[in-house]
């Protein structure tokens, strides 16, 4: 990949991150169930608070901008929030920022205004005071002189079922010599386990295997609260939540507080379920043969034991408390399939072809030279939808298929071991049969005629 392509890719990834930041910011205020008065109060509150953008800067968004984003999202969906990929160069030279950082580190008590005065005295020019302050916040220099105070946390519980789900991953026992991982989502209000899946990897594919059935059966939560693990910060999860209208929240790095309910559930899993699973030969416990059996046993334990037992904090059985607000609206199969597709950007070649992980596809010739988005199921690369500037541009027709699934979409079941040989050589059998037939004499009597009596039939040398 050339340097220009790398820069273009970086610009597009940044544009997607900005769109997700905008969506997360306006999601609550864009709720169609809110009255104009309620929406106005939320927008004014958002405009009055500082926010951290994808670049780590602390910014403030005006009410007019928030209203504009809400209107764009209502009219054209998530794609309308993606900004232009044009990249502007920073107006402040980097060496000025480096000198400002050095002045701050030299004396942490210096304010942004004081450093601005020093820079102006040194160079005759200095950035705006607010620009320097944002830089200090982004680089963490504002905390140099402020001693850290111990944080205090209060108890929190969602007001109703499906208001917030909390997700996390648990490292489990070995099955057939391979380490297992459990992805699970717990409803914060009822403590019901809305989704779960054991797998052999802690990746986005196994996370989707837990979350997608949960959304199809339990409905769409308002918030999903997760940590900063690689599977939970993947762009796939951000896209899925944005498509379904879910506000995805990540806990602050190094501060796991707020995920105590799922951690408490994992302790219950270790104390009541995994303790009964034998990790190897000769150990006491159930010898699980494969993942299918592991997931079947876990589902039985969740539904018959955990969900029906009175929870020590709520005083109710988790499933019974969750059902108090049922039924819940569930996404359509089409919307769910669209949300869980993956996407990548490619430039269409002069021959109207695009490449994706060793495969080549034919697209509309009118897209030659343009940057398009390819939307696909990671387990089926034979069918791709094409989008250009947020609009549908048809289907990419397979031209050369070398692989049928995404490299990250690894199956749980490894390739089957080679079958033992039967020892039968078919070609040798045919050869032996042919040799035997050539060695046998011709039985003319069986043919119904005698060549000795009628030599004109065949010109043969008949012995006396």
C-alpha positions in Angstrom: 0.0 0.0 0.0 1.4 3.4 -1.0 1.8 6.3 1.4 -1.1 8.1 -0.3 -3.3 5.1 0.2 -2.3 4.9 3.9 -3.1 8.6 4.4 -6.4 8.2 2.7 -7.2 5.2 4.8 -6.3 7.1 8.0 -8.5 10.0 6.9 -11.5 7.7 6.3 -11.0 5.9 9.6 -10.9 9.2 11.4 -14.1 10.3 9.6 -15.9 7.2 10.8 -14.6 7.8 14.4 -16.0 11.4 14.2 -19.3 10.1 13.0 -19.5 7.7 15.9 -18.6 10.5 18.3 -21.4 12.6 16.9 -23.9 9.8 17.1 -23.1 8.9 20.7 -23.5 12.6 21.6 -26.9 13.1 20.0 -28.4 9.6 20.5 -30.3 10.4 23.7 -31.6 13.8 22.4 -32.6 12.3 19.1 -35.0 9.9 20.7 -38.4 10.2 18.9 -40.3 9.7 22.1 -39.1 13.0 23.6 -41.2 16.2 23.5 -39.7 19.4 22.0 -39.3 20.8 25.5 -37.5 17.7 26.7 -35.3 17.6 23.7 -34.4 21.3 24.1 -33.4 20.7 27.7 -31.1 17.8 26.7 -29.5 19.8 23.9 -28.9 22.8 26.1 -27.3 20.4 28.7 -25.0 18.9 26.1 -24.0 22.3 24.8 -23.1 23.4 28.3 -20.8 20.4 29.0 -17.3 19.7 27.7 -16.8 16.6 25.6 -13.7 14.6 24.5 -13.5 14.2 20.8 -11.8 11.3 18.9 -8.5 13.2 19.0 -8.6 13.4 22.7 -9.3 17.1 22.8 -11.9 18.6 25.2 -14.4 20.5 23.0 -17.7 22.2 23.4 -20.5 21.8 20.8 -22.9 24.6 20.2 -26.7 24.0 20.4 -27.0 24.9 16.7 -24.5 22.2 15.7 -26.2 19.6 17.9 -29.6 20.4 16.3 -28.1 20.1 12.8 -26.6 16.7 13.6 -30.0 15.5 14.9 -31.8 16.6 11.8 -29.1 15.0 9.5 -29.4 11.7 11.5 -33.2 11.7 11.2 -33.2 12.3 7.5 -30.3 10.2 6.2 -29.2 7.9 9.1 -25.7 7.3 10.4 -24.0 8.0 7.1 -25.1 11.6 7.2 -22.9 12.1 10.3 -19.7 11.1 8.5 -17.7 14.3 7.7 -15.8 15.0 4.6 -12.4 13.2 4.4 -10.6 16.4 3.4 -7.7 16.9 5.8 -6.6 20.4 6.8 -3.1 21.0 8.1 -2.8 22.3 11.7 -2.1 26.1 11.7 0.2 26.0 14.8 3.7 24.7 14.0 4.6 21.6 16.0 7.8 23.1 17.3 5.6 25.7 19.1 3.6 23.0 20.8 6.8 21.2 21.8 8.2 24.4 23.4 4.8 25.0 25.2 4.9 21.4 26.5 8.5 21.9 27.7 7.5 25.1 29.6 4.6 23.3 31.2 6.8 20.3 32.3 9.5 22.7 33.6 7.0 24.4 35.9 3.6 22.6 36.2 2.1 25.7 38.0 2.3 27.8 34.8 -1.1 28.4 33.4 -1.9 28.4 29.7 -2.1 32.2 29.8 1.3 32.5 31.4 2.9 30.1 28.8 1.2 32.2 26.0 2.9 35.3 27.4 6.3 33.5 27.5 5.9 32.3 23.9 4.9 35.8 22.7 7.9 37.3 24.5 10.2 34.7 22.9 8.9 34.5 19.4 6.7 37.6 19.1 3.7 35.3 18.4 1.8 32.7 20.4 -1.2 30.4 19.8 -4.5 31.3 21.4 -4.8 30.5 25.1 -7.6 28.1 24.5 -5.5 26.2 21.9 -2.8 25.7 24.5 -5.2 24.6 27.1 -6.7 22.0 24.8 -3.2 20.7 24.0 -2.4 20.4 27.7 -5.6 18.4 28.3 -5.0 16.2 25.3 -1.5 15.3 26.4 -2.3 15.0 30.1 -0.1 17.9 31.2 -3.0 19.6 33.2 -2.7 16.9 35.9 1.0 17.5 36.6 0.4 19.8 39.6 -2.9 18.5 40.8 -2.6 15.6 43.3 -5.0 12.8 42.6 -7.9 12.6 45.0 -9.5 9.2 45.8 -12.6 8.7 43.6 -15.9 7.9 45.3 -18.5 5.7 43.6 -22.1 5.3 44.4 -24.4 2.4 43.7 -26.2 2.5 40.4 -29.0 0.4 39.0 -30.9 1.0 35.7 -34.5 2.0 36.2 -36.1 -0.6 34.0 -35.1 -3.8 32.0 -33.3 -3.3 28.7 -32.2 0.2 29.7 -28.5 -0.9 30.0 -26.7 -4.2 29.3 -23.2 -4.7 30.6 -20.8 -7.0 28.6 -17.5 -8.7 29.4 -15.4 -11.8 28.7 -14.4 -14.6 31.1 -11.4 -16.9 30.7 -12.7 -20.4 31.2 -11.4 -24.0 31.3 -9.9 -26.0 28.5 -12.0 -28.1 26.2 -10.1 -30.7 24.1 -6.9 -29.0 25.1 -8.0 -25.5 23.9 -8.7 -22.6 26.2 -12.3 -21.3 26.2 -13.7 -17.8 26.7 -17.2 -16.8 27.7 -18.8 -13.6 26.3 -21.9 -12.6 28.4 -24.2 -9.7 28.7 -26.2 -8.9 31.8 -29.3 -6.7 32.2 -28.4 -4.1 34.8 -31.9 -3.8 36.2 -32.9 -7.4 36.6 -29.5 -9.2 36.6 -30.8 -11.5 33.8 -28.3 -12.9 31.4 -29.6 -11.7 28.0 -26.8 -13.2 25.9 -23.9 -15.6 26.3 -21.5 -17.7 24.2 -18.5 -19.9 24.9 -15.8 -19.9 22.2 -12.2 -20.7 21.6 -11.2 -17.1 21.0 -11.7 -13.7 22.6 -12.5 -11.8 19.3 -15.2 -9.9 17.6 -16.7 -13.0 15.9 -17.3 -14.8 19.2 -18.6 -11.5 20.7 -21.1 -11.3 17.8 -22.2 -14.9 18.4 -23.2 -13.8 21.9 -24.7 -10.4 21.1 -26.6 -11.1 17.9 -29.0 -13.8 19.3 -29.5 -11.7 22.5 -30.7 -8.7 20.4 -32.9 -11.0 18.3 -34.6 -12.6 21.4 -34.4 -10.0 24.1 -34.8 -6.8 22.2 -32.6 -3.7 21.8 -31.2 -2.0 24.9 -30.7 1.7 25.2 -27.1 1.4 26.4 -24.4 -1.2 26.2 -21.6 -0.8 28.7 -18.3 -2.6 28.1 -14.6 -2.3 28.8 -11.8 -1.4 26.4 -10.8 -4.9 25.4 -9.9 -5.4 21.7 -13.1 -7.1 20.9 -15.2 -4.3 22.5 -13.5 -1.4 20.7 -13.5 -3.0 17.3 -15.1 -0.8 14.6 -17.5 -3.6 13.9 -19.2 -3.3 17.3 -19.4 0.5 17.0 -21.0 0.1 13.6 -23.5 -2.5 14.8 -24.6 -0.4 17.7 -24.9 2.8 15.6 -27.1 1.0 13.0 -29.4 -0.3 15.7 -29.6 3.0 17.7 -27.7 1.7 20.7 -25.4 4.0 22.7 -22.2 2.2 23.3 -20.3 3.2 26.4 -16.7 2.2 27.3 -15.4 2.4 30.9 -12.4 4.5 31.5 -9.1 2.6 31.2 -7.9 1.4 34.6 -11.3 2.1 36.2 -13.4 -1.1 36.1 -16.0 0.4 38.5 -19.5 0.1 37.1 -19.0 -3.4 35.8 -19.4 -5.0 39.2 -22.6 -6.8 38.3 -21.1 -8.8 35.4 -17.9 -9.5 37.5 -20.1 -10.8 40.3 -21.9 -13.0 37.8 -18.6 -14.4 36.6 -17.7 -15.3 40.1 -20.9 -17.2 40.3 -20.1 -19.0 37.1 -16.7 -20.0 38.4 -18.1 -21.2 41.7 -21.1 -23.1 40.3 -20.5 -24.0 36.7 -16.9 -24.1 35.6 -15.9 -25.8 38.9 -17.9 -28.9 37.6 -16.0 -29.0 34.3 -13.0 -31.2 34.2 -10.0 -29.4 32.7 -8.1 -32.6 31.8 -8.0 -36.4 31.9 -8.2 -37.9 35.4 -9.8 -34.8 37.0 -13.1 -34.8 38.8 -15.9 -33.3 36.9 -17.8 -33.4 33.6 -15.6 -34.2 30.6 -16.9 -31.8 28.0 -16.3 -33.1 24.5 -16.8 -29.9 22.4 -18.1 -26.3 22.4 -21.6 -27.4 21.5 -21.9 -29.4 24.7 -20.3 -26.6 26.7 -22.8 -24.0 25.4 -25.7 -26.5 25.9 -24.8 -27.2 29.5 -24.3 -23.5 30.3 -27.6 -22.5 28.8 -29.3 -25.2 30.9 -27.6 -23.9 34.1 -28.5 -20.3 33.3 -32.1 -20.9 32.6 -32.9 -23.5 35.3 -30.6 -22.4 38.1 -29.4 -18.8 37.8 -32.5 -17.2 36.3 -34.9 -18.9 38.7 -33.0 -18.2 42.0 -33.8 -15.1 44.0 -31.0 -12.5 43.6 -29.5 -11.4 46.9 -29.6 -7.7 45.9 -32.9 -7.3 44.0 -34.9 -9.8 46.0 -36.4 -11.2 42.8 -35.5 -14.0 40.4 -33.6 -12.3 37.5 -35.8 -13.7 34.7 -39.0 -12.8 36.5 -37.9 -9.2 37.1 -36.8 -8.9 33.5 -40.2 -10.2 32.3 -42.0 -7.5 34.3 -41.5 -5.0 31.4 -42.0 -7.6 28.5 -42.7 -7.6 25.7 -39.8 -5.7 24.1 -39.5 -4.6 20.5 -37.0 -6.7 18.6 -35.2 -5.7 15.4 -36.3 -7.2 12.1 -34.1 -9.9 10.6 -33.1 -7.5 7.8 -32.0 -4.8 10.2 -30.1 -7.2 12.4 -28.3 -8.7 9.4 -27.4 -5.3 8.1 -26.1 -4.2 11.5 -23.8 -7.2 11.9 -22.2 -7.0 8.5 -18.7 -5.7 8.2 -17.4 -3.1 5.8 -14.2 -2.0 4.2 -13.2 0.7 1.7 -11.6 0.1 -1.6 -10.7 2.1 -4.8 -12.2 0.8 -8.0 -9.6 -0.1 -10.6 -9.7 1.0 -14.3 -11.2 -2.3 -15.2 -14.1 -1.8 -12.7 -12.7 -4.4 -10.3 -12.2 -4.2 -6.6 -10.0 -6.5 -4.4 -10.9 -7.8 -1.0 -8.7 -10.4 0.9 -7.5 -12.2 -2.3 -10.8 -12.0 -4.1 -11.7 -9.8 -7.0 -15.2 -8.5 -7.8 -16.8 -6.6 -10.7 -18.7 -3.4 -9.9 -20.5 -0.7 -11.8 -18.2 0.8 -14.5 -19.4 4.2 -13.4 -17.5 3.8 -10.2 -14.0 3.5 -11.8 -11.5 5.5 -9.8 -13.8 6.1 -7.0 -13.5 5.1 -3.3 -16.4 2.7 -2.4 -17.5 0.9 0.7 -17.9 -2.9 0.5 -20.5 -4.3 3.0 -20.4 -8.1 3.6 -21.0 -11.0 5.9 -17.6 -12.0 7.2 -18.5 -15.7 6.8 -19.6 -15.3 3.2 -17.4 -13.2 0.8 -19.2 -14.4 -2.3 -21.9 -11.6 -1.8 -20.9 -8.0 -1.4 -23.0 -4.8 -1.4 -21.4 -1.7 -2.8 -22.0 1.8 -1.4 -20.6 5.2 -2.6 -20.9 8.3 -0.5 -23.5 6.6 1.7 -25.7 5.5 -1.2 -26.4 2.0 -2.5 -24.4 1.3 -5.6 -25.5 -2.3 -6.4 -23.9 -5.6 -5.9 -20.2 -6.7 -6.5 -20.2 -9.7 -8.7 -17.6 -12.4 -7.9 -14.9 -12.3 -10.6 -12.2 -14.4 -8.8 -12.9 -16.1 -5.5 -9.9 -17.5 -3.6 -11.4 -17.5 -0.1 -15.0 -17.6 1.1 -14.6 -16.0 4.6 -12.8 -13.1 6.2 -9.4 -13.9 7.7 -10.7 -12.9 11.2 -13.8 -15.1 10.8 -12.2 -18.3 11.9 -14.6 -21.2 12.6 -14.8 -22.7 16.1 -14.5 -26.3 14.7 -11.0 -27.0 13.3 -10.5 -28.8 10.0 -11.2 -32.4 10.2 -8.3 -34.8 10.6 -7.5 -36.9 7.5 -9.5 -40.1 7.4 -7.5 -43.3 7.8 -6.7 -45.1 4.5 -8.8 -48.1 3.6 -5.8 -49.7 1.7 -7.9 -50.0 -1.5 -6.2 -48.9 -4.7 -9.0 -48.6 -7.2 -6.7 -48.2 -10.2 -4.8 -51.3 -9.3 -8.0 -53.3 -9.1 -9.0 -52.1 -12.6 -5.5 -53.0 -13.9 -5.7 -56.5 -12.4 -9.1 -57.1 -13.8 -8.0 -56.0 -17.2 -4.9 -58.3 -17.1 -7.1 -61.2 -16.1 -9.5 -60.6 -19.0 -6.6 -60.5 -21.5 -5.2 -63.8 -20.2 -8.5 -65.6 -20.6 -9.2 -67.5 -23.9 -11.9 -66.3 -26.2 -15.0 -68.5 -25.9 -16.4 -68.5 -29.5 -19.1 -70.9 -28.6 -20.6 -68.3 -26.3 -20.7 -65.9 -29.3 -23.0 -68.3 -31.3 -20.8 -68.7 -34.4 -17.7 -70.7 -35.3 -15.0 -68.8 -37.2 -13.6 -72.1 -38.6 -16.8 -72.8 -40.4 -17.1 -69.2 -41.7 -13.7 -67.7 -42.1 -15.0 -64.9 -44.2 -16.5 -63.3 -41.1 -13.0 -62.6 -39.7 -9.7 -62.8 -41.5 -8.0 -64.9 -38.9 -5.2 -67.6 -39.0 -7.0 -70.6 -37.6 -4.6 -73.4 -36.5 -5.1 -76.8 -37.9 
